[in-house]
Amino acid sequence: MRTGVTVGALALATAMVVPAVAYTTAHAHTVSAPAQAGAPGSAEAPTGRATTGTVKNGADETDRSTYGTAKATIGVAEIGTVAAGTTGTGTGVSKAGTGTGGTGTGDPKKTSTQKTRAGNPTPPPVGQPDPLVQGTVVNTVAYGRHVRQRMDVWYQTDELKRPGVFLIHGGWWSSGDKKYMTEISRSYAEQGYVVFNINYRLSTDASWPAQRTDTLSAIATARRNAALWSFDPNNYVVIGFSAGGHLAGAVGTYKNGWPGMRGVVGISPVMSPLTAYTEGIDTFDLERRKLRESAIRLAGGCEPTGKCARVWASMEVPWHASRGDAPMLVVHSEDEFVSPEHSEQLKEHLRKVGVPVTIVTEPGIAHSSPLYRLPGVADRVQQWVAEKLLPSGR
């Protein structure tokens, strides 16, 4: 299933020169945190049922089992207000993908970033090569003032205009972190995409629509500063896991389409908080009960009645379908606690306005990152992404 990505990459490889790997030097505002790779929904891993592909010690061990653990020391580049045009004469990716959805098991070398001032970004110095992601720089960038308004940018230091992939972690809207998406970020960077792995304000920081606002702000920051990261601002997809899938769907249906967005992918996406609210009533399923409570918290602590009905309507992805929305691919397990019914509702609404939605269901109960790791799932997502972003796939 990686054929779509590989062929698209090789078709353009002869016109590109892959530079040496570069890293930046950590300055002020540097923090150190373990980047537990490939665990987009570790905070969302089911606690009351067994999950396909899990290992011994709970959610964290579940997500380490395939991807391994990475550590990174990262600084924050405060360039959220920088306006930059785009440069470059080419479009495409530099190399064929070498993994299947980020399945490396080693510990990547530590990376660091350099703080830059708004309006005066500093070119990164050359560092030591990383054999896993040749020619890639990883910077952490602030797109707002809140500590959660940060994103990791994986990019190549050349003048090509590369397609982009935005990744959104899960965690019941109230937990989770971009560090759990490190290896999935790596897997798309290895295919030559510019990757934006974002954090956003949690429901414990602010209620809806802060999370959608943050996601849109991260995308807008990336598009304004596209030239800094060799990014084509008019050619990108958004991929979200569980609660992050809800945010991906929310930006995908925001207004009448968002500039440059070519597709949206949801892995166990909570497309309908109202469905989560209903399915969490009078059930013995602990995850469904928790999801209901989490949706209430996202709405500011109120249930979908009276004055709060308007907030809940804003949270419903299917209700915002419009003709200009991006096509979507959604993946569910048949019996997971975020039922496929969420995406069936979305498909019906988008079908009425002529926007295609592909729903893939897998047997079992695997949710979020364990679902993404099932055989063939990551490959299918990557092929769909390539078809949307690479010239050979269109």
N, C-alpha and C positions, 0 to 999 in steps of 0.2 A: 504493500500500500504506500510505500515511500516513493514510488515511481514518479508521482506528480511533482514532488518537491525536487527530487534528484534531477530529472530531465530538465525542469525549469532552471535549475541552478547551473547545470553543465552547459546549457544553451548560451549562457551569458559569461561563463567563466573565462573564455578565451580573450574577452575584451577587458579583463580586469586584472590588476596586479594586487595581490594581498600583501599589505605592509607588515612590518614587524609589530609585535604586540607592544602596546604602550600602556603604562599606568601613570596615575598622578600621585603627587606627594600629599600626605595628609597634613592639613593645617589646623587652624582653630575650628572649634565646633566638631572635633572628631569624636566619634563614639565607637565602641567596639561591641559587637554582638554576634552570637553564633547564628550563622545562616543555615538553618536546617533545611537542606535542599529538598525540593520537590514535594512540599507538604502544603499545598494551597488551602486545604481545608482541615488542617490538623486540629484546629479548635472545634471543627465541626464533625470530627469522626464520631460515628455512633457510639454511644456509651451503653446501650441496652441490648445490642444485638451483635452477632458475629458479622464480620465484613470480609468479603473476598480479598485475599491478598494481604491480610494483616499478620502481624507477628506479636510477640509476647506482651510488651509492656504498655499497652494503651495507645492513644492517638499518636503521640510523638514517635514511638517505635514503629507504628504503622507506616508513617510517612518516611522514616529513615530507611525502611527495609529495602527499598529498591534504589533510592537516589543517593544514599550516603549522606554525609554531613559536610557542609562547607562553612568556613569562618571568613569574615571580611571585616576590615577596619575601614570605615567610610566617613568621609567628610561631606559637608553640605555646601553645594554651590548655590548661592542665593541669586538666581537669575530669573526668578519668576516674572519680573517686569521687563525683561529685555525684549526688544523687538528686533527681529532679524529676518532678512529675506532668505531666499533659498538659492543655492548655487549648484553647479554640477551639470554634467551633460549626459549622464546615463541613468538607466533605471535597471534594477535587478538585484541579484544576490551573488555573493562572491564564491560560494562553494556549496557542494551538495551536502545535505545533512548526513551526519555520521552516527546518530543515535536514534532511538525510538522513543521520543517523548522525554528525553532526559533520564537515562538510566545509568549514568556513571556511578560507580561505587567508591571511587577514591575521594580524598580530601583535596579540593582545588587549592592552588596557591593563594595566599592572602592578597587582596587588592586594596587600594586606597584611592582617595579622590582628593582633588585640590579645590579649596574654596575659591570662588571668584566673586568679584563685586558686580552688582547690578550695572549693566551697561558696559562692562569691561571684562568679558570672559578671557581667561588666560589659557593659551594652548598648553596641553599636558606634555611633560617631559617624557622621553622614551625610557621604558623600564625593561624588566626581564620578560622573556617570552613565556607564555602559558601554553602548553601543548594542546589543551582542550579547546581553546577559543583563539585561534590565530588572528592577530591583528585587532583584537577587540579591547576597547577601553570601557571601564565601568565607573560611572559617576553617579553620585546621589545629589539630586537637585531639589530645591525647595520651590514649590509652585504656589505657596501661601505662607502665612505667618504661623499657623498652628504647627506644633511638632509633628502631627500626623500628616501634614500636607507635604509629603516627600515622595519622590519616585527615583528608582534606580534606572539609569539609562545605559544600555549596552549598545555600543556603536563602533563603527569603523572610522578611522581617521583618513578618509579619502574624500574626493569631491563628487563621488557618485550620489545619486538620489535613490536611496534604498527604501523599499516598502517597510512599514512598521507594524509591530504587534504590541498591543497594550494588554497587560495581564492584571487581573483584579482578584485578590485573595478572598477567601470566605471566612466564616467565623461567627455565624448567627448575627451579623451586623454589629456585634458588641465585643468581638475579640479577633484574633488572627493578626497576621503581619506579613508584609511583603517578603521577609526573609524566608518564609516557607515556600516561596515561589522561585528560589534561586536556581535550582536545577532545571526547572521548566524554562526559565529565562535563558539559561545557558543553551538548552536544546534548540531554541529558536535563533539565538545569536549564532550558533554554529551553522545554521542554514543561511546566514547572511542578512537576516532581518535586523533592523533597529528595534530594540526591545525596550519598552517602558513598563517597568514593574512598579505599580503604584500602591501607596498607602492612602488612606482616607480617614476622615473623622468617624469614630465609631458612635453607636447610639448612646454610649455612656458619655460622649463628649458633646453631642448635638443630635437633635432629632431630625427626621426627614423634613425637607429634601437636602440636608447638608451633604449626604453621601453622594447623591447624584450631582450636586453642584461641584463637589470636589473632583469627581471623575471628569466632568466636562472641563473644569479648570486645568486639570493635568493635561488633557488632550489639547486644549487651547495653548498652553505653555509650550508643549512639544511642537505644535504647528508654527507658533511665532518664532521659535528658535531652531527651526528645521535645519538651517545651514550649519549650525554648530555640530550637529550629529549626523550629517550626510543623510538626512531623512526626507523622503518625499511626503509632504504634508497632505497630499491628495490621494494617498494610497495606503490605507492601513485597516486593520481589523482589531476588534476588541474581544478578549476571551476572559470570561469570568467563571468562578467556581462557587457553587451553592449560593450564599448570600451575595457573593461577587458576581454570580450569574444574573441575579436580579438587577444589579447596577449596570451590567453590560446591556441587558435588555432595556433598561430604563433610558440609557443614553442612545441606544439604537432606535428607540421610538420617540425620542425627544423632538418636539415640534415636527416639522415635515422633513426629517432627515438631517444629519449632521455632516458638514462639509468634509469630503475626503474619505468618509467611512465606507468601506467596501463590504463589510460583513461583520456579524456578531456570532460568537460561539458561547453557549452556556453548557457547563458541565454540572448536572444536577441543579439547574437554576430554579430559584424560588420566584417564578414569574408572576405569581398571584398571591400576595400576602393575605388576601381575603380567603382564598382557598386554604391556605395554611391555618388561618384563624378557624375556619369551619371544621377542617379535618382534625384539629387539635382538641375539639370538644368531645367529652365522653368517650375517651379512648384510653386503652392501657399502653399505647405506644409512647414511651417516654420521650422519644425524639420529636414526635409530632406535637406533644404537649409543650415541649421546650420551644419548638419553632413558633407555635402560637404565641407564647409569652414573649418571644423575641420580636415578633411582628408588632405586638402591642407596645413594647418598649421603643421600637423604631418610630412608631407613630406619636411618640411623646408621652406614652403611658395611658392613652385613651383607646377605648374600643370603637368599632366602626359604626357609631350611632351619633345622632345629634350633630353638634358642631364638628366632631371628629370625622364625620363621614367624608368631608372634603379632603382631608389629609389621606385617608385610606384610598380614595379615588385616585389621588395623585400617585400613590404607590403602586397601583395596578398597571402592570406593563401592557396587557392586552387591550386595555381601554384607550391606549394612546396610539394605536396603529394608524398609520397614514401612508399615502401612496409613495412618498419619498423616502421611506424607511429602508434600512439596509437589510439584505437577505440574512437569514439566520440558520444556524445549525445547532441543535440542542441534543444532549445525550442524557438519558436517564437509565437507571436500573428499573426493571419491571416492578420490583417490590420494595424499593427504597422509601424512606419516609417523606421525601419530596416527590410526590407522585407524578407520573407523566401527564396527569390531567392539567397540571400547570401549563405545560407547553402545548397541549392540545387546544386549550383556550386561546393561547397566543396565535397558533396556526390558523384557527378559524377566523379570528379578527383580521390578521394580515392577508389571508386568502381573499377576503372581501375587497381589499384595496389593491390586489395584484402583486403582493410581495411574497416571494417563496420562503417557506420554512421547511427544513428537513428535520424530522424527529427520528433519532436512533435510540432503540431500547436494547438493553443487554439483560440477560437473565440474572436473577439474584437480587441482592440488597446493597451492593457496594455503592458508596456515596462519595461524591467530590473526588479528591485525589486518588483513593483506591479504585474508583470507577475509571478514571483516566489511565490508570496503570494496567487495566485489563488488556489482554492480548488484542491488538488490532485497533484499540480505541484511539490512542495517541496518533497512530499512523493515519487513521481516517480523518482526524481533525486536521493534521498537518497537510494532508492532500487537499482537503477542502479549502484551507487557507491559501495554499499555493494556487489553486484554481481562481481564487478571487484577486490575488495580488500580483502574480507573475504573468507577463505578457503571453507566454506559451500556454498558460492555463485558461486564458480568456477566449 
